Amino acid sequence: EVGTKATDGYTGTSVMLCSDMVTINDEVSCKGLKSGADYKIIGTLMDKATGPALLDAEGKPVTSEKTFTAQSAESVITVKFENVYIPYEVRDIVVFEKLYTDDDVLLAVHEDLEDLDQTVTRAVLETNASEETTGKADLEAYRAAYLEALIHANSLPITVDDSVERAARLEIETPKPPLDCL
């Protein structure tokens, strides 16, 4: 049995930074393992809107692999997708996982496009903040508007709380994407 929780590598939440280069951590819980046996997990990034795997620059599916030795019947393994290019138009990324024995026998599959625990989301944001309403010039107005938008994000499968505010503060400190990302 395989369960999972995917998060953005920078925010630690299901909300991605609005960047075209992301890191996703997929915490995979495995049950029914044999202590001392070797296993392999292969994760694949999927575009929730269109269904197929995201492709890298060479046209191959974006995957990450982690081998491990089970310490007990239950193990939690983190599969990392580091510095992966995700086009801005991709809003929801779902991580699919497959668990194999060390000799490539498939043991379990966790592939559900509707599973929120497997999903990392790029927020759709709205704001009324502007240079006129904030009294700040250009970049500062943009940053203030961006922070307000993240704090008041809509269409997220989470409530606005400290994790969203943390994501917003991280966003302010990073280079900004094109405005169409918002």
C-alpha positions as CSV (number, residue, x, y, z in Angstrom):
1,E,0.0,0.0,0.0
2,V,1.3,3.5,-0.9
3,G,0.1,6.9,0.3
4,T,1.6,10.3,-0.4
5,K,1.8,14.0,0.4
6,A,3.3,16.3,-2.3
7,T,4.6,19.7,-1.3
8,D,6.5,22.6,-2.9
9,G,10.2,22.3,-1.9
10,Y,10.4,26.0,-0.9
11,T,7.1,26.7,0.8
12,G,6.6,23.3,2.4
13,T,2.9,23.5,1.5
14,S,0.7,22.5,-1.4
15,V,1.1,26.0,-2.9
16,M,3.9,26.4,-5.4
17,L,6.0,29.5,-5.8
18,C,5.0,31.2,-9.0
19,S,8.2,30.3,-10.8
20,D,8.9,28.2,-13.9
21,M,11.6,26.3,-12.0
22,V,10.2,24.3,-9.0
23,T,11.2,21.7,-6.5
24,I,8.6,19.2,-5.4
25,N,9.0,16.9,-2.4
26,D,6.8,13.8,-2.5
27,E,6.6,12.1,0.9
28,V,5.6,8.5,0.2
29,S,4.2,6.2,2.9
30,C,4.7,2.5,2.2
31,K,3.0,-0.3,4.1
32,G,3.5,-4.1,3.9
33,L,7.2,-4.0,3.3
34,K,9.7,-6.7,4.3
35,S,12.3,-5.3,6.8
36,G,15.7,-5.4,5.2
37,A,14.5,-5.7,1.7
38,D,15.4,-3.2,-1.1
39,Y,12.7,-1.2,-2.9
40,K,12.4,1.5,-5.5
41,I,9.8,4.2,-5.9
42,I,9.4,6.0,-9.2
43,G,7.4,9.3,-9.2
44,T,6.1,11.0,-12.3
45,L,4.8,14.6,-12.5
46,M,1.4,14.9,-14.2
47,D,-0.5,17.9,-15.6
48,K,-3.9,17.6,-13.8
49,A,-5.7,19.7,-16.5
50,T,-4.6,17.6,-19.5
51,G,-3.8,14.3,-17.9
52,P,-0.4,13.2,-19.4
53,A,3.0,13.4,-17.8
54,L,4.9,16.6,-17.9
55,L,7.8,16.4,-20.4
56,D,11.4,17.6,-19.9
57,A,13.4,19.4,-22.5
58,E,14.2,16.1,-24.3
59,G,10.5,15.2,-24.5
60,K,10.7,12.5,-21.8
61,P,8.3,12.3,-18.8
62,V,9.5,14.1,-15.7
63,T,10.3,11.4,-13.2
64,S,12.3,10.9,-10.0
65,E,13.5,7.7,-8.5
66,K,14.5,6.7,-5.0
67,T,15.9,3.4,-3.9
68,F,15.8,2.4,-0.2
69,T,16.1,-0.5,2.2
70,A,13.0,-1.0,4.4
71,Q,13.8,-0.6,8.1
72,S,10.4,-2.0,9.1
73,A,7.0,-3.0,7.5
74,E,6.1,0.7,7.2
75,S,8.5,3.3,5.7
76,V,8.2,6.9,4.7
77,I,10.5,8.0,1.8
78,T,10.9,11.4,0.2
79,V,11.1,11.5,-3.6
80,K,12.5,14.8,-4.7
81,F,11.9,16.5,-8.1
82,E,14.6,19.2,-8.0
83,N,14.7,22.3,-10.2
84,V,12.1,21.0,-12.6
85,Y,10.9,23.3,-15.4
86,I,7.1,23.7,-15.2
87,P,5.5,26.1,-17.7
88,Y,3.5,28.9,-16.1
89,E,0.3,27.7,-17.8
90,V,0.4,24.5,-15.8
91,R,-1.5,25.2,-12.7
92,D,-1.9,21.8,-10.9
93,I,0.7,19.2,-10.8
94,V,-0.1,15.7,-9.5
95,V,2.6,13.3,-8.5
96,F,2.0,9.6,-9.5
97,E,4.0,6.9,-7.7
98,K,4.9,3.3,-8.4
99,L,6.6,1.0,-5.8
100,Y,8.9,-1.8,-7.1
101,T,11.1,-4.5,-5.6
102,D,14.8,-4.2,-6.3
103,D,14.3,-6.7,-9.2
104,D,11.7,-4.4,-10.8
105,V,8.5,-6.3,-9.8
106,L,5.7,-3.8,-9.5
107,L,4.1,-3.9,-6.0
108,A,1.9,-0.9,-5.7
109,V,0.6,2.1,-7.8
110,H,-0.8,5.4,-6.5
111,E,-2.2,7.3,-9.5
112,D,-5.2,9.5,-8.8
113,L,-5.5,12.9,-10.6
114,E,-8.2,14.0,-8.1
115,D,-6.1,13.2,-4.9
116,L,-5.4,16.6,-3.2
117,D,-2.5,15.0,-1.2
118,Q,-0.8,14.2,-4.5
119,T,-1.3,17.7,-5.9
120,V,0.7,20.9,-5.8
121,T,-1.1,24.0,-7.0
122,R,0.0,27.3,-8.6
123,A,-2.5,29.8,-7.2
124,V,-5.0,31.8,-9.3
125,L,-4.8,35.2,-7.6
126,E,-6.9,38.4,-7.6
127,T,-6.2,41.7,-5.9
128,N,-7.4,45.3,-5.8
129,A,-4.0,46.6,-4.6
130,S,-2.2,48.9,-7.0
131,E,0.2,51.8,-6.9
132,E,-2.8,54.1,-6.3
133,T,-4.3,52.0,-3.5
134,T,-1.0,51.2,-1.7
135,G,0.7,54.5,-2.2
136,K,3.9,52.7,-3.2
137,A,5.8,53.1,-6.5
138,D,6.2,50.5,-9.2
139,L,8.0,47.4,-7.8
140,E,6.9,48.0,-4.2
141,A,3.3,48.3,-5.4
142,Y,3.6,45.1,-7.3
143,R,5.1,43.3,-4.3
144,A,2.3,44.7,-2.0
145,A,-0.3,43.6,-4.5
146,Y,1.3,40.2,-4.9
147,L,1.4,39.7,-1.1
148,E,-2.3,40.8,-0.8
149,A,-3.2,38.4,-3.6
150,L,-1.5,35.5,-2.0
151,I,-3.0,36.2,1.4
152,H,-6.5,36.4,-0.3
153,A,-5.9,33.6,-2.8
154,N,-8.9,32.0,-4.4
155,S,-9.5,28.5,-5.7
156,L,-7.0,26.9,-3.4
157,P,-7.8,23.6,-1.7
158,I,-6.6,25.1,1.6
159,T,-7.6,27.8,4.0
160,V,-5.7,31.1,4.2
161,D,-3.4,30.6,7.2
162,D,0.2,31.0,8.2
163,S,1.4,28.6,5.4
164,V,-0.1,30.8,2.7
165,E,1.4,33.9,4.4
166,R,4.8,32.0,4.5
167,A,4.5,31.3,0.8
168,A,3.7,34.9,0.2
169,R,6.7,36.1,2.1
170,L,9.0,33.7,0.2
171,E,7.5,34.9,-3.1
172,I,8.3,38.6,-2.3
173,E,12.0,37.6,-1.8
174,T,12.3,35.8,-5.1
175,P,12.6,37.1,-8.7
176,K,9.2,37.8,-10.2
177,P,7.7,35.8,-13.1
178,P,5.8,37.4,-16.0
179,L,2.5,39.0,-14.8
180,D,0.5,36.4,-16.8
181,C,1.5,33.9,-14.1
182,L,-0.9,35.7,-11.8
